[in-house]
Amino acid sequence: MWSSLNSCIADRVACSARDGDVHGQPEKSSENEIFRAARRRLLLGLAALPFAAVANPDPTAGLKRWGNGEFRRFGFLVYEATLWAADDPQRPPLALRLDYKRTIAGAAIAEASVKEMRALGGDDVLLKRWGEQMTRLFPDVRTGDYIIGQYRPEGASFYFNGRLLGSVDDAGFARAFFGIWLDARTSAPELRAALLRRS
């Protein structure tokens, strides 16, 4: 009987110690657990800061603002474009921001981009692949949304309302895509002239 009683007492003491109740003095385990959880969240947040800065840099950082202008279709304002570049506004690095004034499906943006690139002499096999990549990348946009295209020597990255959408790591794609606005054969020569004019 004594052994079973001692065993029962030992079990209770062990359980109390695990639960933070030793010698009848409850340890404020819930407060300690809250503190530990908050500290863990803070440390994880601080650890993630350098990675967030690398993953989502400002695509216009280190570039000068050049010109801006409007793109209209059938008289309707579709977007306002603004160009950032280094000393040469037609070579990377540069960034082009499009502030949308209408609701447009992402697939329609990709389709229009392919059409413009084709008019500048794009290869159909490449255009098909690039069109599929852009369709996956570009979201539907509404009035007030913006997309920034970042032209790098090795490709292009795209940002939607400040959030990185993704990249196409293909120098040929980047050259053809930004040619829509910057090539001398663009279908919007007035917008091109406005973008290449220094503010």
Backbone bond lengths (Angstrom), bond angles and torsions (degrees), N, CA, C in turn:
res aa  C-N    CA-C-N  psi(-1)  N-CA   C-N-CA  omega(-1)  CA-C   N-CA-C  phi
1 M - - - 1.449 - - 1.507 110.53 -
2 W 1.396 114.73 -45.96 1.466 117.92 179.94 1.525 111.04 -62.14
3 S 1.307 115.65 -39.16 1.464 117.30 -178.61 1.526 111.30 -65.66
4 S 1.333 116.43 -37.88 1.462 117.90 178.60 1.521 110.54 -70.30
5 L 1.356 117.44 -34.41 1.463 120.99 177.80 1.521 109.79 -67.48
6 N 1.353 116.49 -45.51 1.473 120.52 177.84 1.528 110.61 -59.93
7 S 1.332 115.18 -40.48 1.456 119.15 179.28 1.520 110.82 -62.91
8 C 1.322 115.77 -40.02 1.467 120.42 -179.99 1.522 110.31 -65.77
9 I 1.352 117.07 -42.72 1.473 121.30 179.30 1.530 109.82 -64.07
10 A 1.321 115.53 -44.35 1.472 119.40 -179.85 1.524 110.71 -60.01
11 D 1.333 115.68 -41.21 1.469 119.29 178.70 1.520 111.41 -62.38
12 R 1.339 116.56 -41.20 1.466 120.29 -178.66 1.526 110.91 -66.46
13 V 1.351 116.65 -41.68 1.465 120.13 179.47 1.519 110.32 -63.40
14 A 1.330 116.65 -42.56 1.460 120.42 179.57 1.519 110.80 -62.59
15 C 1.346 115.95 -42.06 1.468 119.52 178.91 1.512 110.73 -65.62
16 S 1.330 116.65 -40.78 1.466 120.36 -179.56 1.520 110.70 -64.78
17 A 1.327 116.11 -40.28 1.466 119.23 179.62 1.516 110.91 -63.23
18 R 1.344 115.50 -40.33 1.460 118.43 178.26 1.514 111.37 -66.14
19 D 1.301 116.69 -35.97 1.463 120.87 -177.77 1.519 112.55 -84.25
20 G 1.362 117.38 -1.96 1.447 119.79 178.50 1.514 113.36 88.65
21 D 1.347 120.02 15.32 1.459 122.96 -179.65 1.521 107.66 -115.69
22 V 1.341 116.84 93.54 1.457 121.96 -179.04 1.521 107.62 -112.95
23 H 1.326 118.01 133.35 1.463 124.56 -178.67 1.513 111.06 53.78
24 G 1.319 116.08 36.00 1.456 120.01 176.16 1.513 114.09 74.27
25 Q 1.322 118.23 6.15 1.462 122.09 179.60 1.519 109.02 -103.72
26 P 1.321 118.77 99.76 1.467 119.04 -179.31 1.513 111.10 -66.72
27 E 1.326 115.58 128.57 1.470 120.80 174.75 1.515 106.60 -81.73
28 K 1.292 118.12 141.23 1.462 120.53 -176.46 1.524 109.12 -73.64
29 S 1.342 114.11 71.61 1.462 118.95 -173.57 1.511 112.29 -66.52
30 S 1.341 117.34 -36.22 1.464 117.79 -178.91 1.521 110.51 -66.70
31 E 1.351 117.38 -39.03 1.468 120.08 177.62 1.525 110.79 -66.86
32 N 1.336 115.84 -41.29 1.467 119.57 179.02 1.526 110.83 -64.56
33 E 1.334 116.25 -39.55 1.468 120.14 179.74 1.523 110.52 -65.29
34 I 1.342 117.18 -40.53 1.467 121.20 177.24 1.522 110.12 -62.51
35 F 1.350 116.09 -44.25 1.465 120.62 179.35 1.531 110.73 -61.80
36 R 1.345 115.75 -44.91 1.467 119.52 -179.33 1.533 111.03 -63.39
37 A 1.338 116.19 -40.85 1.475 120.10 -179.84 1.524 110.77 -65.40
38 A 1.347 116.42 -41.01 1.471 120.29 179.30 1.528 110.41 -65.47
39 R 1.344 115.87 -41.58 1.469 119.57 179.34 1.526 111.08 -64.45
40 R 1.348 115.69 -39.39 1.462 120.47 179.14 1.535 110.68 -63.67
41 R 1.350 116.05 -43.32 1.473 119.88 178.43 1.525 111.45 -62.76
42 L 1.336 115.88 -41.63 1.475 120.13 179.96 1.523 110.92 -63.21
43 L 1.335 116.34 -45.68 1.462 119.76 -179.35 1.525 111.61 -64.70
44 L 1.333 116.87 -40.56 1.467 119.68 177.75 1.522 111.10 -65.50
45 G 1.329 116.46 -38.91 1.466 120.24 178.27 1.510 111.67 -64.36
46 L 1.343 116.56 -43.46 1.475 120.21 179.30 1.528 110.66 -65.98
47 A 1.323 116.61 -38.63 1.465 119.88 179.59 1.521 111.35 -65.42
48 A 1.332 116.82 -31.13 1.467 120.20 -176.81 1.525 112.98 -80.34
49 L 1.345 117.70 -17.12 1.468 119.85 -175.46 1.521 114.07 -56.37
50 P 1.338 120.20 -48.97 1.466 118.05 -179.93 1.521 112.86 -60.50
51 F 1.357 116.84 -36.72 1.452 119.73 -179.92 1.517 110.91 -68.81
52 A 1.344 117.85 -38.77 1.459 121.19 178.54 1.518 110.03 -63.75
53 A 1.344 116.51 -39.24 1.465 119.64 -179.80 1.525 110.85 -65.31
54 V 1.340 116.65 -38.12 1.462 119.78 -179.96 1.527 110.56 -72.97
55 A 1.356 116.85 -39.43 1.456 120.51 -175.18 1.525 112.66 -73.14
56 N 1.317 117.21 -26.50 1.452 120.15 -174.43 1.523 112.21 -130.86
57 P 1.333 119.47 59.07 1.459 119.54 -179.21 1.516 110.53 -72.08
58 D 1.323 116.01 162.16 1.461 120.31 174.25 1.524 107.10 -74.44
59 P 1.326 118.69 116.88 1.466 120.05 -176.42 1.529 113.79 -67.35
60 T 1.328 117.20 -13.52 1.471 119.85 179.07 1.534 111.74 -96.97
61 A 1.339 117.86 -3.11 1.468 120.93 -177.18 1.525 111.07 -60.03
62 G 1.322 115.60 133.52 1.458 121.06 178.41 1.514 114.40 80.73
63 L 1.333 117.25 -0.79 1.467 121.34 179.78 1.526 110.37 -106.94
64 K 1.334 116.06 158.14 1.462 121.21 177.83 1.522 109.02 -97.89
65 R 1.312 114.65 144.32 1.469 117.80 176.22 1.520 108.95 -76.09
66 W 1.325 115.06 127.34 1.453 120.40 176.40 1.523 107.99 -99.50
67 G 1.330 117.74 -125.96 1.453 119.09 -174.38 1.513 113.93 -98.81
68 N 1.316 115.03 176.89 1.459 120.24 173.10 1.523 109.03 -148.53
69 G 1.328 114.87 158.90 1.453 120.43 -178.72 1.508 110.77 -164.60
70 E 1.311 116.13 178.72 1.453 122.35 -176.68 1.525 111.57 -109.36
71 F 1.325 115.04 145.48 1.455 120.26 172.59 1.521 107.87 -112.23
72 R 1.337 115.57 123.82 1.468 121.50 179.57 1.523 109.93 -120.04
73 R 1.308 115.04 147.45 1.456 121.12 175.89 1.535 106.97 -130.53
74 F 1.334 115.68 121.82 1.474 121.77 -176.89 1.528 111.55 54.15
75 G 1.326 115.35 35.09 1.462 120.96 177.57 1.513 114.91 86.50
76 F 1.327 117.68 -10.33 1.463 120.49 -178.57 1.533 109.76 -93.10
77 L 1.327 116.46 135.10 1.457 121.60 177.95 1.530 108.66 -72.40
78 V 1.331 116.44 120.28 1.465 121.73 -178.72 1.529 110.50 -96.57
79 Y 1.330 117.03 -49.39 1.460 120.58 177.40 1.518 110.00 -157.18
80 E 1.324 114.16 162.98 1.461 121.93 170.87 1.518 106.58 -109.08
81 A 1.329 117.00 133.66 1.464 121.86 -177.34 1.518 110.29 -112.26
82 T 1.338 115.71 141.89 1.466 122.13 176.95 1.521 108.16 -134.53
83 L 1.325 115.85 135.24 1.466 121.87 -177.19 1.519 111.38 -110.44
84 W 1.348 115.59 134.03 1.469 122.92 169.84 1.523 106.87 -117.97
85 A 1.318 116.14 138.07 1.470 119.39 -179.61 1.520 109.46 -155.74
86 A 1.320 115.30 173.78 1.463 120.57 173.75 1.537 106.89 -85.03
87 D 1.314 118.37 -133.17 1.467 119.95 -177.53 1.523 113.04 -78.19
88 D 1.337 117.25 -26.10 1.463 121.03 179.39 1.528 108.31 -113.60
89 P 1.337 118.42 110.46 1.464 120.75 -175.26 1.532 114.24 -75.50
90 Q 1.322 117.28 4.17 1.461 119.50 179.29 1.524 112.81 -114.19
91 R 1.330 115.98 3.83 1.467 120.09 -179.41 1.529 109.81 -129.91
92 P 1.338 116.33 149.10 1.470 118.11 178.29 1.538 110.68 -67.32
93 P 1.330 116.08 151.27 1.466 127.18 5.55 1.525 111.56 -83.76
94 L 1.323 114.96 142.73 1.461 120.58 172.87 1.519 108.87 -155.66
95 A 1.326 115.15 166.16 1.460 120.86 178.98 1.520 108.48 -140.09
96 L 1.311 115.90 138.42 1.462 122.04 179.84 1.525 107.91 -122.73
97 R 1.327 114.98 122.11 1.481 120.10 179.66 1.524 109.48 -106.12
98 L 1.331 115.33 130.17 1.459 121.72 176.54 1.527 108.50 -114.18
99 D 1.337 115.94 114.57 1.465 122.21 176.84 1.523 107.97 -96.32
100 Y 1.332 115.95 111.52 1.462 120.51 -172.63 1.527 112.31 -79.47
101 K 1.322 114.76 141.07 1.469 122.79 179.66 1.522 111.97 -114.06
102 R 1.330 116.07 3.40 1.459 121.40 -179.11 1.535 109.03 -143.86
103 T 1.316 116.08 162.52 1.465 121.45 174.91 1.529 108.52 -84.59
104 I 1.331 115.42 125.85 1.471 120.99 -178.48 1.529 108.42 -140.00
105 A 1.316 116.93 136.85 1.468 121.37 177.30 1.530 109.58 -71.65
106 G 1.337 115.80 143.55 1.461 120.69 178.38 1.518 111.96 -57.87
107 A 1.335 116.58 -38.22 1.469 120.57 179.27 1.524 110.85 -63.62
108 A 1.336 117.08 -34.23 1.465 120.62 178.69 1.527 110.81 -70.69
109 I 1.335 117.18 -34.47 1.473 120.94 176.65 1.533 108.90 -64.48
110 A 1.334 116.30 -45.15 1.467 120.80 179.21 1.526 110.86 -62.71
111 E 1.323 116.56 -43.26 1.469 121.10 -179.17 1.529 111.59 -63.98
112 A 1.337 116.57 -43.43 1.468 120.14 178.49 1.526 111.08 -64.93
113 S 1.342 116.10 -36.69 1.471 120.38 179.01 1.528 110.31 -64.20
114 V 1.338 117.01 -43.94 1.467 121.13 178.41 1.527 110.16 -61.47
115 K 1.318 116.90 -42.87 1.460 121.39 -179.61 1.526 111.00 -60.10
116 E 1.335 116.21 -44.70 1.475 120.38 179.53 1.528 111.19 -66.89
117 M 1.318 116.93 -40.42 1.469 120.65 179.35 1.525 110.94 -66.19
118 R 1.319 116.77 -36.30 1.468 121.13 177.51 1.531 109.91 -64.11
119 A 1.321 117.32 -40.60 1.470 121.56 -179.82 1.521 111.82 -64.51
120 L 1.346 116.32 -22.65 1.465 120.31 178.34 1.523 111.98 -91.43
121 G 1.348 116.47 6.80 1.460 119.95 174.99 1.515 114.41 100.04
122 G 1.334 117.74 23.50 1.462 120.70 -179.87 1.520 112.76 -69.77
123 D 1.326 115.82 148.41 1.459 123.45 178.14 1.531 109.80 -76.63
124 D 1.337 117.21 132.43 1.466 121.35 -174.64 1.528 113.72 -61.97
125 V 1.326 117.29 -37.40 1.467 119.97 179.99 1.525 109.77 -65.03
126 L 1.343 115.52 -46.06 1.464 119.72 178.46 1.526 110.71 -65.87
127 L 1.323 116.58 -41.42 1.469 120.27 -178.24 1.529 111.40 -61.95
128 K 1.315 116.56 -36.56 1.474 120.02 177.80 1.528 110.04 -62.49
129 R 1.339 115.55 -46.89 1.469 120.03 -179.98 1.523 110.86 -64.96
130 W 1.330 116.24 -45.49 1.465 119.96 -179.61 1.524 111.36 -64.89
131 G 1.325 116.29 -37.20 1.465 120.00 177.64 1.518 111.54 -60.76
132 E 1.329 116.52 -42.18 1.463 120.84 178.18 1.526 111.10 -64.30
133 Q 1.338 116.05 -40.75 1.466 119.63 178.75 1.527 110.92 -64.82
134 M 1.337 117.27 -42.85 1.466 120.29 179.88 1.524 111.52 -67.38
135 T 1.325 117.09 -36.70 1.467 120.23 178.43 1.525 110.44 -61.85
136 R 1.347 116.59 -38.29 1.467 119.71 177.39 1.530 111.71 -70.26
137 L 1.333 116.49 -33.28 1.473 120.70 -175.27 1.524 114.35 -81.88
138 F 1.330 116.73 -47.05 1.460 119.74 -168.37 1.536 111.67 -78.18
139 P 1.331 116.60 128.34 1.469 120.38 177.63 1.528 110.79 -87.03
140 D 1.312 116.14 168.13 1.456 119.90 168.98 1.530 107.72 -67.23
141 V 1.316 116.88 142.68 1.464 120.08 -179.40 1.521 110.00 -119.89
142 R 1.328 114.53 152.57 1.460 121.54 175.60 1.524 108.34 -126.63
143 T 1.301 116.95 168.75 1.454 121.82 177.67 1.532 109.43 -53.35
144 G 1.329 116.47 127.92 1.462 120.99 -179.28 1.515 113.89 100.93
145 D 1.341 117.83 -18.73 1.465 120.47 176.51 1.522 109.98 -77.11
146 Y 1.326 116.10 157.79 1.458 119.52 174.46 1.523 110.79 -142.48
147 I 1.312 114.13 150.69 1.463 122.33 174.30 1.521 107.41 -122.96
148 I 1.324 116.45 134.11 1.462 121.28 173.63 1.522 107.62 -112.52
149 G 1.327 115.33 125.90 1.456 121.44 172.81 1.519 108.26 -99.78
150 Q 1.316 116.46 126.53 1.470 121.91 179.48 1.529 108.47 -106.56
151 Y 1.322 115.90 119.44 1.466 122.24 -178.26 1.517 108.12 -96.13
152 R 1.339 114.99 113.16 1.464 122.43 176.99 1.528 107.99 -110.93
153 P 1.323 119.26 157.81 1.471 119.69 179.72 1.528 113.34 -55.36
154 E 1.335 116.75 -31.69 1.466 119.83 -176.10 1.518 113.79 -98.32
155 G 1.331 118.61 1.12 1.456 119.62 -179.58 1.518 112.43 159.91
156 A 1.320 115.54 -156.43 1.463 121.36 -176.87 1.520 110.53 -138.32
157 S 1.333 115.62 144.61 1.463 122.36 173.54 1.521 107.90 -121.10
158 F 1.332 115.90 151.63 1.460 120.66 -176.88 1.523 110.61 -128.75
159 Y 1.334 114.77 138.74 1.459 122.58 -178.85 1.527 108.99 -124.22
160 F 1.311 116.12 137.47 1.471 122.06 178.76 1.517 108.57 -117.76
161 N 1.332 116.30 114.83 1.474 121.46 -178.50 1.536 111.26 50.39
162 G 1.333 115.91 40.63 1.461 121.53 176.76 1.513 115.40 87.55
163 R 1.316 118.67 -4.11 1.469 122.05 -178.75 1.521 109.74 -106.45
164 L 1.334 115.94 133.81 1.457 120.16 -179.94 1.526 110.38 -65.58
165 L 1.344 115.44 124.91 1.467 121.14 176.41 1.517 111.22 -87.18
166 G 1.332 116.18 -42.33 1.454 121.51 -177.18 1.509 110.59 154.26
167 S 1.315 116.11 -175.12 1.462 121.92 -174.95 1.520 111.07 -136.07
168 V 1.321 114.06 156.56 1.464 121.61 168.98 1.522 104.79 -120.92
169 D 1.320 116.18 104.62 1.463 120.92 -175.40 1.519 110.42 -86.70
170 D 1.315 114.26 75.58 1.461 122.11 -177.45 1.527 106.70 -151.85
171 A 1.340 115.77 111.29 1.468 119.94 -177.53 1.520 111.95 -60.70
172 G 1.340 117.53 -35.49 1.455 121.28 178.59 1.519 111.73 -64.58
173 F 1.329 116.02 -40.26 1.460 119.70 176.60 1.524 110.50 -62.21
174 A 1.327 117.03 -48.35 1.464 120.69 -177.40 1.529 110.82 -59.63
175 R 1.322 116.37 -43.42 1.468 120.49 179.65 1.532 110.62 -61.73
176 A 1.344 116.81 -45.06 1.464 120.88 -178.91 1.526 111.57 -69.19
177 F 1.335 116.84 -40.90 1.461 120.44 -177.54 1.531 111.22 -65.04
178 F 1.315 117.76 -50.03 1.467 119.58 -178.07 1.529 111.60 -73.33
179 G 1.341 115.54 -17.94 1.464 119.50 173.14 1.518 112.37 -62.82
180 I 1.338 117.58 -23.14 1.465 121.27 177.44 1.529 109.88 -52.41
181 W 1.335 116.57 -37.41 1.467 121.60 -178.46 1.525 113.08 -103.57
182 L 1.343 117.09 -30.71 1.465 119.65 -167.81 1.528 114.56 -106.65
183 D 1.328 118.49 -16.68 1.465 120.83 178.63 1.527 109.35 -68.19
184 A 1.328 115.80 143.72 1.476 120.30 179.72 1.519 111.93 -61.61
185 R 1.351 117.69 -20.43 1.471 121.34 -179.58 1.526 112.85 -93.75
186 T 1.310 117.96 12.34 1.461 121.16 -178.28 1.523 112.03 -54.73
187 S 1.338 115.37 153.23 1.465 119.83 177.27 1.531 111.83 -80.57
188 A 1.343 116.43 -4.43 1.471 120.61 179.54 1.534 109.26 -125.88
189 P 1.334 118.15 69.30 1.470 120.58 -175.29 1.531 114.10 -62.74
190 E 1.326 117.59 -31.91 1.466 119.45 179.35 1.527 110.89 -67.91
191 L 1.325 116.38 -39.73 1.464 119.96 177.16 1.522 109.92 -66.05
192 R 1.321 117.33 -42.23 1.464 120.62 177.65 1.520 110.71 -57.06
193 A 1.337 116.97 -47.67 1.467 120.86 -179.86 1.531 110.75 -60.28
194 A 1.332 116.75 -39.84 1.472 120.35 179.88 1.521 110.91 -66.68
195 L 1.353 117.90 -39.38 1.467 121.08 -179.58 1.526 111.47 -67.59
196 L 1.324 116.99 -36.81 1.478 120.61 -176.06 1.524 112.83 -82.52
197 R 1.321 116.42 -1.30 1.473 120.58 177.99 1.523 109.07 -89.33
198 R 1.334 117.32 126.26 1.463 120.15 179.77 1.515 111.13 -65.59
199 S 1.332 116.37 139.99 1.468 120.57 179.08 1.531 109.27 -65.37
